[in-house]
Amino acid sequence: MKMLQLSRNTTKALLQRCRTQRLLTTWSPLATAFNAPPAKRINFARNDVGLFRMQELRSSDGFYLLRENVENSTQELIAEATSSQRQRKMVDIFDELSDSLCKVADLAEFVRIAHPKNKYMQAAEEACISICGVVESLNTHKPLYQALSKVVHEGDSMHTSEVDRHVAKLFLFDFEQCGIHLPEQERLRVVRLNDYILQLGQKFMNGAAQPTVLPRRAVPEQIRHYFPTSGDNIIITGLSTNSANVQMREAAYRLYLQPSDSQEELLKDLLICRNELARSCGFETYAHRALNGSTMESPELVRQFIDELTEQLRPRADADFAQMTRMKRKESGQPNALVEIWDTPYFTTQLKRQSLEEQANEFLPYFSLGGCMEGLDNLLHSLYGVRLQTAEMEPGESWHSDIHKLAVVHDEEGLLGYIYCDFFERSGKPNQDCHFTIQGGKRLADGSYQLPIVVVMLGLSQPRWTGPTLLSPARLDNLFHEMGHAMHSMLARTEHQHVTGTRCATDFAEVPSVLMEYFASDPRVLRTFARHYQTHKPIPEDMLQRLCASKHLFAASETQLQVFYSALDQTYHGDMAVQGANTTETLRAVQQRYYGLPYVEETAWQLRFSHLVGYGAKYYAYLVSKTIASWIWQTYFEANPFNRQSGEKYRAEILAHGGAVPSRKLVANFLQREMTPRVLADSLIHEIDTDESKIKELIISRN
């Protein structure tokens, strides 16, 4: 009987699988490819084409040949640029020099961190070091600098366009970042400062990631059991912001963010050295140096934007904090309880669950990876006439068997480039969602176009025979975000590699990717692909509305937090660095002015703010990019997210240029309005108010 029962259950399961497979055939070939487990590729002929179809990389030894080739071509291009018989525009020579270096450096950097085989990783790392040495030698090559400087200041002997002149200035600025234009002793000082700043930054980041270790006796007895122990020590590895226990949230915040004399010294040294570096290169502060050539142009304009946004956000953020306070009082039973800085993530999650009845995993079945890729494909075709087509991976072309290759094909222009999708987690792979440029696009001498090649890396679980990879709303946003970067690379058509696609101002580079998140949050877009992976039924309308609304809860207070972070970063790299003040006292003053919740005594949150290293004086960039993306969405896509005319205009006037045109000029021309701090702030406030009204309407309709 047991065998008979097993047979019946097995038969039932097989029938269910067959029914599911029949339903899945209604997906497009693209969706089917991403929903199925990756097929193992067997190469009997062993005719490897090489990594990324580069014949040199049929083995890891090919990196040595690439290094040798780029070193030789570098010397030839230097000789051409400094020759009195030069036959090409100077900017073209420099761009070819940049292209040859980047083709090896960008490729090697990706392989160094992503390839599963140690011999490839090691060869790639050695190539990175070698190319860095070449770049350092170029940064000290006086005749090369003088040849470029003369062209920039006096004009080229050959006809140049406005774009040519702009790109030449960018090359010159990169040169002068290293102080090559300074007297020798000052130049050497700049080199030493740059090296020391790199060392300080690495030490600060390492310290920021370390857990707080305290003797058991230093931690109150009633909260010791919340944290792991090691011998007689308590170990706090992070903030417990989503814990339902208020004591644990508070204890983790106070203990994890305790002041550290060593971290304080590292941060102060970092800020002081950056300020000295900037002043040595002729800038008033490090913030002025970092913002040179940016969309916002100067720290003064950034500060005006931050101040304008703070003034308008304050009453809206205070309303958010008041609502959180009411929730805390109700939950705790304490009528005088106040919301604290460690409470905000927890009560944001609680509001989603209470008001919108959002459950953690209820959305997953409607967002299979293949379905989301199909939705992306349909959206991109609606906007730009572009299709994502699965391309056959040839033997030796990929670094792992689970990589998908997409050809980006325009209805009329044909092949635009390739996107390699490294979407699935594996041992040793970095846990980060990001976009890598392998080869930048540029116009070649024969008139053809060098196709862009990029990698999009995610950390998704593998699809199984039991079902496809399912995406949470946050993962869906990340997919659209990173594909936004990839499409910036694909749709750009610049003359010069140095400014292709995402190679633009830092405070503009996130605009295309953030804009894609608006599409991923629009019910009209989601309806086109949000279907149950088994039944193929569309996501219920109520669930869809709750999902979209949940992304905007407490938007004012969250934006105010980002404003506070941006203001702190600007202060650290501006006046504070000049004055050499204590970083915690500066934090206290900035938080009082720019955030609605008070500073917590005996804490030093900034000493774990590792973004100060990688985004020094540029943390504001994401906030500005978000604001510009919001402005573009409201102007061109909010009324109709599938509007081909708007999509083609956006491509032609924004994406196609990469960094070849100053981003401030691009935005002003595209939106037909000067990009003032007030206009930017108004745009973001309008979005927050509109979303708040929609949330209230939805909550009322459900009660």
Residue, then its C-alpha position, 0 to 999 in steps of 0.5 A: m500500500k505504501m508503494l501504491q500511495l507513493s506511486r500515486n503521489t509521484t504521478k500527481a506531482l509529475l502531472q502538476r509539473c507537466r501542467t506547470q511546464r505547459l503554462l511556462t511555454t507562454w513565456s517568451p524565449l527570453a523569459t524561458a531562458f532566465n527561468a530555467p536552470p542554466a544548461k551545462r556547456i560541453n566543448f568537445a572540440r575545445n575551440d575556445v574563442g577566449l574570455f569575452r571573445m578575446q583570443e588572447l584570453r583562451s588562457s590566463d597567460g593572455f593577460y601578459l600578452l595584453r599588457e605587452n600590447v598596451e605598453n607598446s601601443t602607449q609608447e607609439l601614441i605618446a610619440e604621435a601626440t608629441s610629434s611636430q608632424r602629428q596628423r590627427k586631432m590631439v583629442d583622438i590620440f588621447d582617446e585612443l590611448s585611454d581606450s587601449l588602457c581601459k580595455v585591459a584595465d576594466l577587463a582585468e578589474f572585473v576578472r580579478i573579482a569575478h572569475p572563479k579560477n585563481k589563475y585568472m584572478q591572479a593574472a588579472e590582478e597582475a595586469c591591473i598593477s601593470i596598467c596602474g604603473v603605465v598610468e602613473s608614468l603617463n601622469t608624470h610625462k611632461p612633454l605629453y602634458q605640455a602637448l595637450s595643454k597647448v592644444v587646450h589653451e591655444g587650439d588644435s591645428m586641426h578642426t575640432s568640435e565643441v565636444d572635442r574641446h570639452v573632452a580634451k579639457l577633461f583629459l587635461f583636468d585628469f592630468e592636473q589632478c596629479g599635480i603635473h602642472l606644479p613645480e617639481q617639489e610641489r608635484l612630489r608632495v601631491v603624489r605623496l598626499n595621494d598615496y597617503i590618502l589611499q592608505l588612510g581610506q583603506k584603514f578607515m574602511n577596515g576599521a568601520a567594518q570591525p565589530t564592537v567587542l566589549p567586556r561582559r561587565a561593560v554591558p548591562e546585564q539585562i541586554r547581554h543575551y541579545f548579542p553573541t559572546s566570545g569568552d568574556n566578551i560581548i560582540i556587536t556586529g551591526l545595528s538591530t534596526n528591524s528588531a521588535n525589541v526596543q531595548m535591543r535596538e537602542a543597545a545595538y545603536r549605542l554600543y555599535l556606534q561607540p566613539s573610537d579614538s583610532q577611527e577619529e584620528l584616521l578620519k581627521d587625517l583623511l579630511i586634513c590631507r584631502n584639504e591640503l591636496a586640494r589647496s596644493c592643486g589650486f582649489e579652495t577646499y576638497a569639495h571644490r576640487a571634487l565638484n569641478g565639472s559636476t552637474m552641480e558645479s560647486p559646493e555653494l550650489v550643493r549647499q543651496f540645494i540642501d538648504e532649500l530641500t531641508e526647509q521644505l522637507r522639515p514639516r513633512a519629515d516631522a509629520d512622519f516622525a510624529q506618526m512613528t511616535r504614535m505607533k511607538r506609544k501604542e506598541s509600547g503602552q508608554p504614553n510619553a515614549l518618543v521615536e528615536i533614531w534607532d526606531t525609524p527602519y522598524f516602524t517603516t516596516q511595521l506601517k507597511r504590515q499594518s496599513l498595507e497588510e504587506q507580507a514579506n514573501e507574498f509578492l515573490p511568486y509574481f516576479s520570476l526572473g524570466g518574467c521580469m526580464e520579459g517586462l524589461d524587454n517589452l518596456l525597452h522596445s516600447l521606449y526605444g525600439v530595442r530588444l534584448q535577445t539571448a545570444e549563444m555563448e561560445p566555448g570559452e567566452s564566459w567565466h562561469s556556466d550560469i552566465h547569460k549573454l544578451a544582444v541589444v538589438h535596435d529595430e532599425e540600427g541593428l546590434l547596439g552592444y552586448i550585456y553579460c548577465d552574471f546574476f546568480e550567487r556562487s562561492g567567492k563571488p562578491n555580494q554586490d549588485c553592480h555594472f561593469t564596463i568591459q569595452g566602451g563604445k566609440r566611433l572608429a577611424d573607418g566610420s564604424y562603431q566600437l560596440p559597448i560590452v558590459v556585465v551586470m552582476l547581481g546576487l540572486s539564487q539559482p533557478r531550480w527544476t522546482g521553479p524559477t528564481l523569484l525576486s522580492p520588490a527590492r531585488l526587482d528595483n535593483l535589477f531595473h537599476e543596474m539594467g538602467h546603467a547597462m542601457h546607458s552604455m548601450l544607447a550612448r553613441t559618443e565619438h570618444q570612449h572617454v565619455t561613453g555611457t556611464r563615464c559622465a559626472t558622478d552626480f549625473a551617472e545615477v540618473p538613468s538607473v534611478l529613472m528605471e526604478y520609477f518604471a519598476s514602481d509604476p502599476r502600468v508597467l508592472r501589469t505587463f509582466a507581474r504574473h504568477y510563475q505557476t498559474h500565469k495569472p496576473i498579480p491581483e490589483d489590490m496587491l499591486q497597489r499595495l506594493c507600489a504604495s509601500k515603496h513611498l512610505f515615510a519618504a519625507s523622513e527618509t529623504q531628510l536622512q539622505v539630506f543630512y548625510s549629504a550635508l555632513d559630507q559637504t561640511y567635512h570636506g569644506d569648512m570643517a577640514v580647514q578648521g580641523a574640528n572634532t568630527t563628532e562635534t561637527l556631526r552634532a551640529v549638522q544633525q541638529r540643523y538638517y535632521g529631525l531626530p537628535y544626536v545620541e550622546e556618546t555615539a560616533w556614527q560617522l566613524r562607520f560611514s565608509h562612504l566618506v572614503g569612496y564618495g568624499a564630497k560626493y555623497y550628495a550625488y545620489l540625491v541630485s540624481k534622484t531629483i533629476a530622475s524625478w523631474i524627467w519622470q514627471t515631465y516625460f513619462e508619468a503620463n505614459p510610461f510607454n511613450r515612444q516619442s518621449g523615449e526617443k527624445y530622452r535617448a537622443e538628448i540625454l543617453a546618447h551623449g554620455g559625458a560628451v556634453p556637460s550634464r548641467k547643459l544636457v538637463a537644462n536643454f532636455l527639460q527646457r528650464e534652468m536647473t536651479p536649487r529651488v527647481l530641483a527641490d520643488s520637483l522632489i517635494h512635488e513627488i513626495d506630496t503626490d505619493e503621500s496623497k496616493i498612500k492616504e487614498l489607498i489606506i482609506s479605501r481599504n478601511 
